[in-house]
Every structure is written in C-alpha cells, then in structure tokens.
Amino acid sequence: MRTPHVVVVMGVAGTGKTTIGPLLAARLGVPYAEADDFHPPANIDKMSAGVPLDDEDRWPWLDAIGAWAHGRAGLGGVVSCSALKRSYRDRLRAAAPGVVFVHLTGDRALIEDRMAHRQGHFMPTALLDSQFATLQPLQPDEAGVAVDVTGSPEEITARAVEALDALPHPAA
C-alpha cells in the first residue's frame, strides 16, 4: 500500500496555489488546507496595506502550517503555502519531515495577468516583484517537483500528479 504524500503547493502569488491545491487534493483523495487561513489577522492587514511580511511575521504562520502537515503524516494532505525561501521550507520540514513540495512556476507576465484578473484577494499585484525577489527555487536535495503553470487548471493538476507519482513514496 502506498502512503499518500503530504504536499505543499508552493510558488509566488498568482501561480494558482489556491486553484491547483484543491484540484490536486481531490485527485489524490486527501484533504486540502489553504495556507492563507493560517495567517493571523495582523499579517492579512499588513499584506492588504501592500506591506510585505517579514520573517518574524511568517514564523508563527509556518509553524501552524507545519503542525497541520505533521498531523496528516501517513494520511496525506495538500496545503498551499508560498514557501518562497529555503528557510521557510526547512521550517515546514522540521515540523513535518516527510512533506514534499509542488513548486508552481511560470512566466512573470502570465502570473501578473492572472493576478490582475482575480477578485477578492488581499495580495495586490504590486507585491509580485517582492515575491519574485524573495523566491528561492527548490534545490536538488529538497523533496519536490517544479510544475509549469501554463494551460488549464486541469492540465496543471495532471502534470503535478504525474510528477508526484515519479517521486519515492513514504513507507506505509
């Protein structure tokens, strides 16, 4: 029996984490959690005002996501989380050692266009530059895959499932 992964869908704002995450969870038959729901109100207020979060803002948020991922170990789950820096992913792995990452990647112009057309989200397009400046892509020693975000959500999800299937699965 293959134990499902606990997957963190990561990437800069606008790559489709909150679209692909639930689709991926449905395809894998596991629960989905939205990382934005783990932010304390002060973080949301700060981002809504166009102010990027600093690491001190992020630690409690990452710890809450890590605790959720830890609780899903051996059961599987999908959570969206920007996880832009290696240190953030290391913090998530410290809480949930078996977690794997799906890094949604794409051309900046495509991502900016998608952000400009979404409704009701607190992350303004103006913060996209800071997101790209902060991004540290997955390294070869990190469990995870990069998935291009061109195409439909269903096509992106299918690529993610295929890439995850190629990874070693945790022991049951």
N, C-alpha and C positions, 0 to 999 in steps of 0.2 A: 504494500500500500504506500502510495506517495503522499507524504505530508505536504499540505499546501504552504507556499511561502507566505510570509508577512511582507507585503510590498509597499514601499514608499514611492509614490508617483511624484517626481521632483522636476523642477525647472523654474525658469523665470516666470513672472506674472504674464498671463496671456497665452501660455503654451497649451492650455486646455486641461490642466490638472483636475479641475472640478467637473469637467465633462468626461474625460477619459477614466478617471478614478472609479466612478460608479459603474461605467460600462465594463471595465476590467474586472471589478469585483463580481459583477453579475456573471461574466464569462467564467470566472474561476469558482463561482459558487460560495463566496465568502463575504463577510460584512464589509461595508465601506465606512470610513470616517473622514470628515472634512477638517483639515488642519486649521482652517480659519475659525472653527468652532472652539478650538483650544486656546485662542488668544484672549488674554484678559482685556477688559474694556479700554484700559489706558492705551494698549497697543493699537486697537482699532481707531481710537480718537486720534492718535499720533499719525497713523497712515492716512486717515481721512483728511487730515490737515496738510497732506503732502510731505510729511516729515518721515524720512526713512528710519526704521528701527535700528538700534544699535545692539551689540551682542548682549548687553545687560538686559535689554528688553526681551531678547529671544530665549535666554536660558530657561526660564520657567515654562515657556510655551513648548520648547523642545522636550523638556522633561515630561510634560503632560502627554505629548505625542508618544514619547518613548515608553511611558507607562502603559498606554493603550496597546502599543505594538507588543510589549512584553506579555501582556495579558492574552494576546492572540497567538503566542508561540505554540507551535504544534497544531494549531487550529486553522491558521491562515487568516488573512485580512488584507485590506488595501486602505491606505491612508494617503491623502495628498499632503505634501509639505514641500515648500520651495527648496529646502536643504541645499542652499546655494554654496555654502562653504564646506570644505572638508571637515573642519572642526565641528560643524553642526551635524554632519553625518556620523562623525566619530561619537558624538554625544548620544545620538539615537542608537548607534550600535552598542554603546556601553550599557544602555538600558535594555536593548533587545538584540542580542548578538547575532541572531540568525536573519535579521532583516536584509532584504535586497532592494535595490533601487531601480526604478524605471525613469531614466532621465529623458524628458520630453525636450527635444531640440528643434530649432528652426531658425529660419532667416529673420533678422530683426524687423524688416519691413512687414513681413507677413504677421508677426506677432503684434506689432504696433497697430496694424489694421484691425486685427481681431479685437484688441483691447478697446479701440475706438468705437467698435460696434456693440460692445456688450453693455447690458443695462444693470443698474442697481448694485454695482460692485464698488467697494470702498477704495480700491487701489487705482489711483489716477495714472494715466499714460505717462505723465511727467516723471514718474518714478522708474520707468523702464530702463533709463540709462544707468541708474544706480544699481538696478538688478543685474544688468549685464556686466557692470564693473566689478560687482561682488562675486559673480559666478566663478566657481572653480569646478570644472567638469570632473566627472568620475575618473578616478585613476585606475590603472590596471589591477591594483591589489584590492579594489573595492568590489564587492559582490553587486553586480548590476549590469544593466544594458542601457544603451542610448537608442532612442526611437524618434525618428523624424516625424514632425507634426504636419507635413503636407498631406492633403487628402481629407476624406471624411472622417468623422469620429470613429465610425465602424472600421475603416481601413487602418487607422492609427492603432485602435484596440487590437485588431488582428495581428498587426506587426508586433505589438507588445507581448501578446500571448505566445506567439511563435518564438520570440527572443527569450522569454522566460522559460519556455519548455526546453531550451537548449542549455539552461543553467543546471548545475547539480541541485538536486532537491534535498532538503533536510531529511534526516532519518525519522522514521515514524516512531 
